[in-house]
C-alpha cells in the first residue's frame, strides 16, 4: 500500500501471528546480551520516553554527546548482537538496496511513550531506505513532508505491519503520536516494540 508521500509503503499484516511470536522471541533472546536502556537527548540530557537497544554491526545511540552510530552498547561496552535472519530476509525482499542493513534499532514503547516528528539523517547512505516492523500494541504513526511545516498524515500501525520509507519519504518528517495500550498481548508486560533497520555506510 502506497502512502501519502512518494516512496512510503505500508505492508499491513506482513507478519502472521505465528511469525510475529517467533520474531519477537528471537529478538528478546538476542537482546539479553544488550539490554534495553533509556537514551537521552543531546545537550540537555533529557530522557527519551522509549527504551532502546540495537542489533547488528552498528547501533544508533543518543546521549548528551550527540547522535551517532557505534559498535558497542553504551552501558555494557559489548558489541551488539546479530540481527535475526528473518529481518535480513525482510530487508532483501522489500528494501530494493544492494547492501544489507547495518543497524536495527529496537525501541520499546510504553503506554505513555511518544516519538516527536524527526528525520533519520545520521546515516551516510542517504539513498538507503528505512524498513520498520511493528510488534505489540497499536501505534498512531504520523508522516509529513521534507519541511516540519508541511501537512502530515496519520495512520494506525498494528502488530505485524511493516513500513518502508524510501525515495522522497526517506527525508520526510515522521513520528509516533501515541500508543494504544492493551491492543495486543504479544509483548511480555505489554507495550510496543519497533524494529527499524537502516544502512549506515555506503556499500
QUIQUIKA-V695106 format. One record per pair of residues at least 6 apart in sequence whose ideal C-beta (glycine too) atoms are under 7 Angstrom apart, sorted by the first residue. I is the first residue (numbers start at 1). J is the second residue. D is the distance in whole Angstrom. If there is no record, write none. Layout:
BEGIN
I&J&D, I&J&D
END
This chain:
BEGIN
1&9&7, 1&10&5, 1&12&7, 2&9&6, 3&9&7, 3&10&6, 3&143&6, 4&143&6, 4&153&4, 5&143&6, 5&145&7, 5&168&6, 5&169&4, 5&172&5, 6&167&5, 6&168&4, 6&169&6, 7&165&7, 7&166&4, 7&167&3, 7&168&5, 7&169&4, 7&170&6, 8&143&6, 8&165&6, 8&169&4, 9&164&5, 10&161&7, 10&163&6, 11&161&7, 11&162&4, 12&158&7, 12&161&5, 13&160&5, 13&161&7, 14&160&6, 14&161&6, 14&162&4, 15&23&6, 15&160&4, 16&160&7, 20&135&6, 20&159&6, 20&160&5, 20&186&6, 21&186&7, 23&84&7, 23&86&5, 23&135&7, 24&135&5, 24&186&6, 24&187&7, 24&193&7, 26&84&5, 26&86&7, 27&84&7, 27&106&7, 27&195&7, 30&55&6, 30&81&4, 30&84&7, 31&53&5, 31&81&6, 31&106&6, 33&78&6, 33&81&5, 34&53&5, 34&54&7, 34&73&5, 34&76&7, 34&78&7, 34&80&6, 34&81&6, 35&53&7, 36&51&4, 36&52&6, 36&53&5, 36&108&6, 37&51&7, 37&52&6, 37&53&7, 37&75&5, 38&47&5, 38&48&7, 38&51&6, 39&48&5, 39&52&5, 39&62&5, 39&63&7, 40&46&6, 40&47&5, 40&48&7, 40&62&7, 40&63&5, 40&64&6, 41&48&7, 41&62&7, 42&62&6, 42&64&6, 42&65&7, 42&66&5, 42&67&6, 43&64&7, 45&64&5, 49&112&7, 49&113&4, 49&114&5, 50&107&5, 50&108&6, 50&109&6, 50&113&5, 50&115&7, 51&108&4, 52&105&7, 52&106&7, 52&107&6, 53&106&5, 54&60&6, 54&80&5, 54&103&6, 54&104&6, 54&105&6, 54&106&6, 55&80&6, 55&81&5, 55&82&7, 55&83&5, 55&104&4, 55&106&6, 56&80&6, 56&82&7, 56&83&5, 56&101&6, 56&102&6, 56&103&5, 56&104&5, 57&71&6, 57&102&5, 58&69&4, 58&70&7, 58&71&6, 58&102&5, 58&103&4, 58&200&5, 59&69&7, 59&70&6, 59&80&5, 59&103&6, 60&69&6, 60&103&6, 60&105&5, 60&122&7, 61&68&6, 61&70&6, 61&74&5, 63&74&7, 67&122&5, 68&122&7, 69&103&6, 69&122&7, 69&200&5, 71&79&6, 72&78&6, 72&79&6, 73&80&6, 83&101&7, 83&104&5, 87&104&6, 87&195&7, 87&197&6, 88&100&6, 90&131&6, 90&162&7, 91&100&6, 91&101&5, 91&131&6, 91&197&6, 94&131&6, 94&162&7, 94&164&5, 95&129&5, 95&131&6, 97&128&5, 97&129&6, 97&199&6, 98&203&6, 99&199&6, 99&203&4, 101&197&4, 101&198&6, 101&199&5, 102&199&6, 102&200&5, 102&201&6, 103&198&5, 103&200&6, 104&195&6, 104&196&7, 104&197&5, 105&196&4, 106&193&7, 106&195&6, 107&194&5, 108&191&6, 108&193&5, 109&139&7, 109&176&7, 109&179&5, 109&191&6, 109&192&4, 109&194&7, 110&191&5, 111&179&6, 111&181&4, 113&179&6, 114&176&6, 114&177&7, 114&178&7, 115&175&5, 115&176&4, 116&175&5, 117&142&7, 117&144&6, 117&148&6, 117&173&4, 117&174&7, 117&175&4, 118&173&7, 118&175&6, 119&171&6, 119&172&7, 119&173&6, 120&130&6, 120&198&7, 123&198&6, 123&199&7, 123&200&5, 124&200&6, 124&201&5, 124&202&6, 125&199&4, 125&200&6, 125&201&6, 125&202&5, 128&198&7, 128&199&4, 129&164&6, 129&165&6, 129&166&4, 129&170&6, 130&165&4, 130&170&7, 130&196&6, 130&198&6, 131&162&7, 131&164&5, 131&197&5, 132&162&7, 132&163&5, 132&194&6, 132&195&7, 132&196&5, 133&162&5, 133&194&7, 133&195&4, 134&157&5, 134&158&7, 134&159&6, 134&160&7, 134&161&5, 134&192&7, 134&194&6, 135&159&6, 135&186&6, 135&187&7, 135&192&7, 135&193&5, 136&159&6, 136&184&5, 136&186&5, 136&187&4, 136&191&6, 136&192&4, 136&193&5, 137&179&5, 137&180&6, 137&181&6, 137&183&5, 137&184&5, 137&190&7, 137&191&6, 137&192&4, 138&156&6, 138&157&6, 138&158&5, 138&180&4, 138&183&4, 139&157&5, 139&176&5, 139&179&5, 139&192&6, 140&154&6, 140&156&6, 140&176&7, 140&177&4, 140&178&5, 141&154&7, 141&155&6, 141&157&5, 141&174&7, 141&176&6, 142&152&5, 142&154&5, 142&174&6, 142&175&5, 142&177&5, 143&152&6, 143&153&6, 143&172&6, 143&174&5, 144&150&5, 144&151&7, 144&152&4, 144&172&6, 144&173&4, 144&174&7, 145&151&7, 145&172&6, 145&173&7, 146&171&5, 146&172&6, 148&173&6, 154&177&6, 159&184&5, 159&186&6, 179&192&6, 181&190&6, 187&193&6
END
